[in-house]
Amino acid sequence: MAAPLLVVGLGNPGPKFSRTRHNVGFDFIEALSVFIGCVPKRPLLRPVEWCAPQRTQFGVGVAAPLTFMNRSGAVIPWLVRKSGVPLDRVIIVVDNMDLPPGEIRMKRRGGTAGHNGLKSISAAVGSDEYPRLYIGVGRPAPDIDTISHVLGPFASENRAAVDRAIERVVPVLAAGAEYPDIQQVISRVNARRRHGE
């Protein structure tokens, strides 16, 4: 029996932030949406574009909050209620500076590690007990501050590495509803952590 998943990618709305390091969550949702054949729509009066799991043959839904990163949590309780997907099967996709560009890692739960999007979600749902998929964007150079780094574009070779990481993981999450235990999904994702794995 299918166990639906909801995959939520974080980012900042607007063309100014498109394809920046902080927006890899949006990039992931765009790729996953194409793979599962569902076009996210914005519901009336809700700052989110989403596609419910019930609308796809895969049993996997996608969502992209249209709030800015530090208010990402505002729509998560609504998405959980509306989708019927429990929080422990809502996968949050975010950038991670501790991983090199193109490396990914998935965890069942964890702290926020200073990430404003995760802080907002944890505050909104009152818990850190939700899975997250980290996409590595690397650390800034010594002369670049953190904000400029995450809001900046990738060097071309790093962009290519991130795009390859997204390509590796999208099919795994698209098949995630086949696995009732989220740990099975996590193990399959982490088996593809680096290019060539």
Residue pairs with C-beta under 8 A, 6 or more apart in sequence:
1 180
2 59
2 177
2 178
3 59
3 89
3 177
3 179
3 180
4 53
4 54
4 59
4 60
4 61
4 83
4 84
4 85
4 89
4 177
5 53
5 59
5 60
5 61
5 85
5 89
5 90
5 91
5 173
5 176
5 177
5 185
6 53
6 60
6 61
6 62
6 63
6 79
6 80
6 83
6 85
6 89
6 90
6 91
7 28
7 29
7 32
7 60
7 61
7 62
7 63
7 90
7 91
7 93
7 133
7 173
8 25
8 29
8 62
8 63
8 64
8 65
8 76
8 79
8 90
8 91
8 92
8 93
9 24
9 25
9 26
9 27
9 28
9 29
9 32
9 62
9 63
9 64
9 93
10 25
10 26
10 64
10 65
10 69
10 72
10 92
10 93
10 94
10 95
10 117
11 17
11 22
11 23
11 24
11 25
11 26
11 27
11 64
11 69
12 20
12 22
12 23
12 68
12 69
12 151
13 66
13 67
13 68
17 23
17 151
18 26
19 27
19 153
19 154
19 159
20 150
20 151
20 152
20 153
20 154
21 95
21 137
21 149
21 150
21 151
21 152
21 153
21 154
22 69
22 95
22 137
22 150
22 151
23 95
24 93
24 94
24 95
24 135
24 137
24 162
24 166
25 64
25 92
25 93
25 94
25 95
25 117
25 135
26 64
27 162
27 163
27 166
28 93
28 133
28 135
28 166
28 169
28 170
29 40
29 62
29 63
29 64
29 93
31 166
31 167
31 170
32 60
32 62
32 170
32 173
32 174
33 39
33 40
33 51
33 62
35 170
35 171
35 174
36 51
36 56
36 57
36 58
36 60
36 62
36 174
37 56
37 57
38 51
38 55
38 56
38 61
38 62
39 51
40 49
40 50
40 51
40 62
40 63
40 64
41 49
41 50
41 51
42 48
42 49
42 66
43 50
46 75
46 78
47 65
47 66
47 67
47 74
47 75
48 63
48 64
48 65
48 66
48 75
48 78
48 79
49 63
49 64
49 66
50 61
50 62
50 63
50 64
50 79
51 61
51 62
51 63
52 61
52 82
52 83
53 59
53 60
53 61
53 83
53 85
53 177
54 61
55 61
58 174
58 175
58 177
59 177
60 173
60 174
60 176
60 177
61 83
61 85
63 75
63 79
65 71
65 72
65 74
65 75
65 76
67 74
67 75
69 116
69 117
69 120
70 116
70 117
70 119
70 120
71 120
72 116
72 117
72 120
72 121
73 117
73 119
73 120
73 121
73 122
73 123
73 124
73 125
74 120
74 124
76 90
76 121
76 124
76 125
77 124
77 125
79 85
79 90
80 86
80 87
80 90
80 125
87 125
87 127
87 129
87 130
88 108
88 129
88 130
88 131
88 182
89 131
89 182
90 130
90 131
91 106
91 130
91 131
91 132
91 133
91 173
91 176
91 185
92 117
92 118
92 121
92 130
92 131
92 132
92 133
93 132
93 133
93 135
94 115
94 117
94 118
94 132
94 133
94 134
94 135
95 115
95 134
95 135
95 136
95 137
95 150
96 105
96 113
96 115
96 134
96 135
96 136
96 137
97 136
97 137
97 138
97 139
97 140
97 146
97 149
97 150
98 113
98 136
98 139
99 105
99 134
99 135
99 136
99 137
99 138
100 136
100 138
101 136
101 137
101 138
101 154
101 158
101 159
101 161
101 162
102 136
102 158
102 160
102 161
102 162
102 164
102 165
102 194
102 195
103 136
103 165
103 193
103 194
104 133
104 134
104 135
104 136
104 165
104 168
104 169
104 189
104 190
104 192
104 193
105 133
105 134
105 136
105 190
105 193
106 131
106 132
106 133
106 134
106 185
106 186
106 189
106 190
107 131
107 132
107 134
107 186
108 131
108 182
108 183
108 186
109 128
109 129
109 130
109 131
110 128
110 132
111 118
111 128
112 118
112 119
112 122
112 128
118 132
121 130
122 128
131 182
131 185
131 186
133 169
133 173
133 189
135 162
135 165
135 166
136 162
136 165
137 149
137 150
137 154
137 158
137 162
138 158
139 149
140 146
140 148
140 149
141 149
144 152
153 159
154 162
161 195
164 195
165 195
168 192
168 195
168 197
169 189
169 192
172 185
172 188
172 189
172 192
173 185
173 189
176 185
179 185
179 188
191 197
